[in-house]
Amino acid sequence: MTVPNGASPLAGRRVLLIVGGGIAAVKAPDLIRRLRERRAAVRCVLTAAGHEFTTPLALSSLSEDRVFTDLFDLTDESEMGHIQLSRQADIVLVAPATANLMGRMAAGMAPDLAATLLLATDKPVMLAPAMNVRMWLHPATQRNLTILKQDGVLVVGPNDGAMACGEFGPGRMAEPLEIVAALEAHFGPRPLQGLRALVTSGPTHEPIDPVRYIANRSSGKQGHAIAAALARAGAETVLVSGPTSQPDPAGVEVRRIETARQMLDACEAALPADIAVCAAAVADWRVATEAGEKLKKEKGGGPPSLAFAENPDILATLSGRREARPGLVIGFAAETEKVIEHAVAKRERKGCDWILANDVSPATGTFGGDNNSVTLISDAAPDTWPPLSKQQVADRLVQRIAEHLGRA
């Protein structure tokens, strides 16, 4: 069997493929074929629901191995077969990963062979979710997804598109070649291995009194995605994060702060670093004197008079260091007008190497949303990227960093 485009990182790897129930299971034979083209060994587990959409014979013919379906196969269980299956692979791939399978994984339930394998494995797990758009967007599914990501489970997709049920939106399983690319990226070279990266993310909260604070609308999604992408590329990554509901990225050291001054202290404590990405939306000002008690609304007294002080400029401080300056300092310019013009001026003013300019005006939905549109400002001409998910922006930025450092 030939390997397209030269040797693949999947050559010689053992993939345990769990095929869940759903119309996307019809893509499993093509996925197996693509993996086998790259000389990966594939062993399949077919759930009872998956059996409604494809057959053990089809999977066995393409994988050239037995297909497993039953937890209580006496021959295998006499040798603890479910434990062996879960640990003989290099990675466990669930495609399609249904809402039901994800829910059982998140809850640690093991009522059948597939769920038992996922609970017993000590190997990486990758999910390719597939379900109706309403199921995907349901709070329970999103809650389970957050739990699984916190547990270090890898996720590819889902994509937007037309559903078999006639609806349109996120929930389509990633295409077989997309899944193969994600597996190749997981097993492929780690271009930033040996380097140390520092990332800031989220908002800062600047207290007015023990109850109130000044903040902004940053969700931390972009900064957290960048930290995760740097870690996947092999960099030892420290994430300094303001208050956010985002899960901690796998393989990243997270240092939590609340104020801008705390963020600066945490950043300086994390040095030296080869790469610094300042994605946090740091408050420019704080109240000069925080009230020790809750400020009371006095009848007829009017609002309190608040005096403000300027917060430290973390991006400029890191860029201007004479000692232990990161080799590549990257900032963000969140603008609502004249985005490129303001970003170019900010890069010159802050002294950083690159700026990622993004439009955060309300109509874009960037703050708190899952997508971003950025322009990379450097010594070269501005490079405007197409609209991407924040995860895709992170992956593209890390690729550019690797190219810039001669490690691509």
C-alpha positions as CSV (number, residue, x, y, z in Angstrom):
1,M,0.0,0.0,0.0
2,T,1.6,3.3,-1.1
3,V,1.9,6.4,1.1
4,P,0.8,9.6,-0.7
5,N,3.2,12.5,-0.5
6,G,6.0,10.6,1.1
7,A,6.2,9.1,4.6
8,S,3.4,10.0,7.0
9,P,3.8,10.5,10.7
10,L,1.0,7.8,11.0
11,A,3.2,5.1,9.4
12,G,3.5,2.3,11.9
13,R,1.1,3.9,14.3
14,R,-1.8,1.8,15.8
15,V,-5.2,3.5,15.8
16,L,-8.1,2.1,17.7
17,L,-11.2,3.4,15.9
18,I,-14.5,3.5,17.8
19,V,-17.4,3.9,15.4
20,G,-20.4,5.5,17.1
21,G,-24.0,5.5,16.0
22,G,-25.0,8.2,13.5
23,I,-25.2,8.8,9.8
24,A,-21.6,9.9,9.8
25,A,-20.6,6.3,10.5
26,V,-20.9,5.8,6.8
27,K,-17.7,7.7,6.5
28,A,-15.8,5.2,8.6
29,P,-14.8,3.0,5.7
30,D,-13.2,5.9,3.8
31,L,-11.5,7.0,7.0
32,I,-10.0,3.6,7.5
33,R,-8.8,3.5,3.9
34,R,-7.1,6.9,4.3
35,L,-5.4,5.7,7.5
36,R,-4.2,2.5,5.8
37,E,-2.9,4.5,2.9
38,R,-0.6,6.1,5.4
39,R,0.5,2.7,6.7
40,A,-1.4,3.1,10.0
41,A,-2.7,-0.1,11.6
42,V,-6.4,0.2,12.3
43,R,-8.5,-1.9,14.7
44,C,-12.2,-1.1,15.0
45,V,-14.8,-1.2,17.7
46,L,-18.3,-0.9,16.4
47,T,-21.1,0.2,18.8
48,A,-24.5,-1.3,18.7
49,A,-25.9,2.0,17.3
50,G,-23.0,2.2,14.8
51,H,-24.0,-1.2,13.5
52,E,-27.2,0.4,12.2
53,F,-25.2,2.5,9.7
54,T,-22.2,0.3,8.7
55,T,-21.2,-3.4,9.1
56,P,-18.4,-5.3,10.8
57,L,-17.7,-6.9,7.5
58,A,-17.0,-3.6,5.7
59,L,-14.8,-2.3,8.6
60,S,-12.9,-5.6,8.8
61,S,-12.3,-5.8,5.1
62,L,-10.7,-2.4,5.0
63,S,-8.8,-2.6,8.3
64,E,-7.7,-6.1,7.6
65,D,-8.3,-6.9,11.3
66,R,-11.1,-8.2,13.4
67,V,-13.9,-5.8,14.5
68,F,-14.9,-5.9,18.1
69,T,-18.5,-5.3,19.3
70,D,-19.2,-7.0,22.5
71,L,-17.8,-6.3,26.0
72,F,-18.7,-9.8,27.2
73,D,-16.9,-11.9,24.5
74,L,-15.8,-14.7,26.8
75,T,-12.7,-15.6,24.8
76,D,-11.3,-12.1,25.0
77,E,-12.5,-11.3,28.6
78,S,-10.7,-14.4,29.9
79,E,-7.6,-12.4,29.0
80,M,-9.0,-9.0,30.0
81,G,-9.4,-8.2,26.3
82,H,-11.0,-4.8,26.9
83,I,-7.9,-3.7,28.8
84,Q,-5.6,-5.0,26.1
85,L,-7.6,-3.3,23.4
86,S,-7.5,0.0,25.3
87,R,-3.7,0.0,25.7
88,Q,-2.3,-1.7,22.6
89,A,-3.1,1.4,20.4
90,D,-1.1,4.6,20.1
91,I,-4.3,6.6,20.0
92,V,-8.0,6.0,20.4
93,L,-10.1,7.7,17.8
94,V,-13.9,8.1,18.2
95,A,-15.5,8.9,14.8
96,P,-18.3,9.6,14.9
97,A,-18.4,10.7,18.5
98,T,-22.1,11.1,19.3
99,A,-23.7,13.2,22.1
100,N,-24.4,10.0,23.9
101,L,-20.8,8.7,23.8
102,M,-19.5,12.1,24.9
103,G,-21.9,12.2,27.8
104,R,-20.9,8.8,29.0
105,M,-17.2,9.7,28.7
106,A,-17.7,12.9,30.6
107,A,-19.6,11.1,33.4
108,G,-17.1,8.2,33.5
109,M,-19.8,5.6,32.6
110,A,-18.9,2.3,31.1
111,P,-22.0,0.3,30.1
112,D,-20.6,-1.2,26.8
113,L,-17.3,-2.1,25.1
114,A,-16.7,1.4,23.6
115,A,-17.2,3.3,26.8
116,T,-15.2,0.8,28.8
117,L,-12.3,1.1,26.5
118,L,-12.4,4.9,26.7
119,L,-12.4,4.7,30.5
120,A,-9.6,2.1,30.7
121,T,-7.2,3.5,28.1
122,D,-4.0,5.2,29.1
123,K,-3.4,6.6,25.6
124,P,-4.5,9.9,23.9
125,V,-8.1,10.1,22.8
126,M,-9.4,12.1,19.9
127,L,-13.0,12.8,19.2
128,A,-14.6,13.7,15.9
129,P,-18.1,14.8,17.1
130,A,-21.1,14.4,14.8
131,M,-24.7,15.2,15.7
132,N,-27.7,17.4,15.0
133,V,-27.0,21.1,15.4
134,R,-29.4,21.5,18.3
135,M,-27.8,18.6,20.1
136,W,-24.3,20.1,19.5
137,L,-25.3,23.5,20.8
138,H,-27.3,22.1,23.8
139,P,-25.8,23.3,27.1
140,A,-25.3,19.7,28.3
141,T,-23.2,18.8,25.2
142,Q,-21.1,21.9,25.6
143,R,-20.7,21.2,29.3
144,N,-19.5,17.7,28.5
145,L,-17.2,19.0,25.8
146,T,-15.6,21.4,28.3
147,I,-15.1,18.5,30.8
148,L,-13.5,16.3,28.1
149,K,-11.1,19.0,27.0
150,Q,-10.1,19.6,30.6
151,D,-9.3,15.9,30.8
152,G,-7.0,16.3,27.8
153,V,-9.2,14.8,25.1
154,L,-8.4,16.0,21.6
155,V,-11.2,17.2,19.4
156,V,-11.4,17.7,15.6
157,G,-14.5,19.4,14.2
158,P,-17.4,19.5,14.0
159,N,-17.9,21.5,10.8
160,D,-20.7,23.7,9.7
161,G,-22.9,22.3,7.0
162,A,-26.2,20.6,5.9
163,M,-27.3,17.8,8.1
164,A,-29.0,14.6,7.1
165,C,-32.0,15.8,9.1
166,G,-32.3,18.8,6.8
167,E,-31.0,21.4,9.3
168,F,-27.8,23.5,8.8
169,G,-25.1,24.5,11.3
170,P,-22.3,23.1,13.3
171,G,-22.5,19.3,13.9
172,R,-21.2,17.7,10.7
173,M,-18.3,15.3,11.4
174,A,-15.0,16.5,10.1
175,E,-14.1,14.9,6.8
176,P,-11.9,11.8,6.8
177,L,-8.9,13.8,5.4
178,E,-9.4,16.5,8.1
179,I,-9.3,13.8,10.8
180,V,-6.2,12.2,9.2
181,A,-4.5,15.7,9.2
182,A,-5.3,16.1,12.9
183,L,-3.8,12.7,13.7
184,E,-0.7,13.5,11.6
185,A,-0.4,16.8,13.4
186,H,-0.6,15.0,16.8
187,F,2.1,12.5,15.8
188,G,4.1,14.8,13.6
189,P,7.2,16.9,14.4
190,R,6.9,19.5,17.2
191,P,8.6,22.5,15.6
192,L,8.8,24.5,18.9
193,Q,10.2,21.7,21.0
194,G,12.8,23.1,23.4
195,L,11.4,26.7,23.4
196,R,9.6,28.5,26.2
197,A,6.4,30.5,25.5
198,L,4.5,33.0,27.6
199,V,0.9,33.9,26.8
200,T,-1.5,36.3,28.4
201,S,-5.2,35.9,28.1
202,G,-8.6,37.1,29.3
203,P,-9.6,40.4,30.9
204,T,-8.3,42.0,34.1
205,H,-10.6,43.0,36.9
206,E,-9.6,46.3,38.6
207,P,-11.4,46.7,41.9
208,I,-13.4,49.8,42.9
209,D,-14.4,48.4,46.2
210,P,-14.8,44.9,47.6
211,V,-17.9,44.4,45.4
212,R,-17.4,46.3,42.2
213,Y,-14.7,46.3,39.6
214,I,-13.7,47.6,36.2
215,A,-13.4,45.0,33.4
216,N,-14.0,44.4,29.7
217,R,-15.8,41.9,27.5
218,S,-12.8,39.6,26.7
219,S,-13.7,35.9,27.0
220,G,-10.1,34.6,26.9
221,K,-11.0,32.2,24.0
222,Q,-8.3,33.5,21.7
223,G,-5.5,33.6,24.2
224,H,-6.3,30.2,25.6
225,A,-6.4,28.8,22.0
226,I,-2.9,30.3,21.3
227,A,-1.5,28.8,24.5
228,A,-2.9,25.3,23.5
229,A,-1.5,25.6,20.0
230,L,2.0,26.6,21.3
231,A,1.9,23.6,23.7
232,R,0.9,21.2,20.9
233,A,3.8,22.5,18.8
234,G,6.1,21.5,21.6
235,A,6.8,24.8,23.4
236,E,6.9,24.8,27.2
237,T,4.0,27.2,27.7
238,V,3.0,29.4,30.6
239,L,-0.5,31.0,30.4
240,V,-1.1,34.0,32.6
241,S,-4.9,34.4,32.6
242,G,-7.3,36.9,34.0
243,P,-10.7,35.7,35.2
244,T,-12.4,33.6,32.5
245,S,-14.6,30.5,32.2
246,Q,-12.3,28.9,29.6
247,P,-10.9,25.5,30.5
248,D,-7.2,25.2,31.2
249,P,-5.5,24.1,28.0
250,A,-3.9,20.7,28.1
251,G,-0.2,20.6,28.7
252,V,0.0,24.3,29.7
253,E,1.0,25.8,33.1
254,V,-1.7,28.3,34.1
255,R,-1.1,31.2,36.5
256,R,-4.3,33.0,37.4
257,I,-4.4,36.7,38.2
258,E,-7.1,39.4,38.5
259,T,-5.4,42.8,38.1
260,A,-3.1,44.3,35.5
261,R,-0.3,44.7,38.1
262,Q,-0.7,41.0,39.1
263,M,-0.5,40.1,35.4
264,L,2.7,42.0,34.9
265,D,4.3,40.4,38.0
266,A,3.3,36.9,36.8
267,C,4.7,37.6,33.3
268,E,8.0,38.8,34.7
269,A,8.2,35.8,37.0
270,A,7.7,33.5,34.0
271,L,10.7,34.9,32.1
272,P,13.0,34.0,30.4
273,A,10.9,33.1,27.4
274,D,11.6,32.7,23.7
275,I,8.1,33.8,22.6
276,A,5.6,36.1,24.3
277,V,2.1,36.5,23.0
278,C,0.1,39.2,24.8
279,A,-3.5,38.4,23.9
280,A,-5.1,39.6,27.2
281,A,-7.4,42.6,27.1
282,V,-5.7,44.5,30.0
283,A,-7.6,47.4,31.6
284,D,-5.8,50.6,30.8
285,W,-6.8,52.3,34.0
286,R,-7.6,51.4,37.6
287,V,-9.2,53.3,40.5
288,A,-6.3,55.1,42.2
289,T,-7.5,54.2,45.6
290,E,-9.7,51.1,46.2
291,A,-12.4,51.6,48.8
292,G,-12.0,49.3,51.7
293,E,-15.8,49.1,52.2
294,K,-18.7,48.9,49.7
295,L,-19.5,52.4,48.4
296,K,-23.0,53.3,49.4
297,K,-25.6,55.1,47.4
298,E,-26.5,58.1,49.5
299,K,-29.9,59.7,48.8
300,G,-29.4,63.0,47.0
301,G,-25.6,62.6,47.3
302,G,-25.0,61.8,43.6
303,P,-22.4,59.3,42.2
304,P,-19.0,58.9,43.9
305,S,-16.1,60.7,42.4
306,L,-13.5,58.2,41.2
307,A,-9.9,59.2,40.5
308,F,-8.1,56.9,38.0
309,A,-4.5,55.8,37.7
310,E,-2.8,54.3,34.7
311,N,-2.1,50.6,34.7
312,P,1.3,49.2,33.7
313,D,1.7,48.5,30.0
314,I,2.6,44.8,29.9
315,L,3.3,44.6,26.2
316,A,5.6,47.7,26.2
317,T,7.3,46.5,29.4
318,L,8.1,43.0,27.9
319,S,9.2,44.6,24.5
320,G,11.4,47.2,26.2
321,R,13.3,44.9,28.5
322,R,17.1,45.0,28.1
323,E,17.6,41.7,29.9
324,A,15.5,38.6,29.4
325,R,13.5,40.2,26.5
326,P,11.6,37.4,24.7
327,G,13.1,36.9,21.2
328,L,9.7,37.4,19.6
329,V,7.1,39.6,21.3
330,I,3.6,39.6,19.8
331,G,0.7,41.8,20.8
332,F,-2.9,42.3,19.9
333,A,-4.7,45.5,18.9
334,A,-8.4,45.3,19.6
335,E,-9.9,48.2,17.7
336,T,-13.3,49.4,16.7
337,E,-12.2,51.8,13.9
338,K,-9.2,52.4,11.6
339,V,-8.0,49.0,12.7
340,I,-4.9,48.7,10.5
341,E,-3.9,52.3,11.1
342,H,-4.2,52.1,14.9
343,A,-2.4,48.7,15.0
344,V,0.6,50.0,13.0
345,A,0.9,52.9,15.4
346,K,0.5,50.7,18.4
347,R,3.3,48.4,17.2
348,E,5.7,51.3,16.8
349,R,4.7,52.8,20.2
350,K,5.0,49.5,22.1
351,G,8.2,48.3,20.5
352,C,6.9,44.7,19.9
353,D,7.8,42.6,16.9
354,W,4.3,41.7,15.6
355,I,0.8,43.0,16.2
356,L,-2.4,41.1,15.4
357,A,-5.0,43.6,14.6
358,N,-8.6,42.7,15.1
359,D,-11.9,44.5,14.8
360,V,-13.9,44.1,18.0
361,S,-16.7,46.4,17.2
362,P,-20.1,45.0,18.4
363,A,-21.2,43.9,14.9
364,T,-18.3,41.5,14.5
365,G,-19.1,39.4,17.6
366,T,-15.4,38.9,18.2
367,F,-15.5,39.5,22.0
368,G,-17.0,36.4,23.4
369,G,-17.5,34.7,20.0
370,D,-15.7,31.7,18.4
371,N,-14.4,33.5,15.3
372,N,-11.9,36.2,14.6
373,S,-10.6,38.2,11.7
374,V,-7.0,39.4,12.1
375,T,-4.3,41.2,10.2
376,L,-0.7,40.5,11.0
377,I,1.4,43.7,11.3
378,S,5.1,43.2,11.1
379,D,8.1,44.7,9.2
380,A,6.5,43.4,6.1
381,A,3.3,44.6,4.5
382,P,0.1,44.0,6.5
383,D,-1.1,40.4,6.0
384,T,-4.9,40.1,6.3
385,W,-6.1,36.6,7.1
386,P,-9.5,35.3,6.1
387,P,-12.2,35.0,8.7
388,L,-11.2,32.0,10.9
389,S,-12.2,30.3,14.1
390,K,-10.1,31.4,17.0
391,Q,-8.6,27.9,17.1
392,Q,-7.6,28.3,13.4
393,V,-6.1,31.7,14.1
394,A,-4.1,30.2,16.9
395,D,-2.8,27.4,14.7
396,R,-2.0,29.8,11.9
397,L,-0.1,32.1,14.2
398,V,2.0,29.2,15.6
399,Q,2.8,28.1,12.1
400,R,4.0,31.7,11.3
401,I,6.0,31.7,14.5
402,A,7.7,28.4,13.5
403,E,8.5,29.8,10.1
404,H,9.9,33.0,11.5
405,L,12.2,31.0,13.8
406,G,13.3,28.7,11.1
407,R,11.6,25.7,12.6
408,A,8.8,25.0,10.2
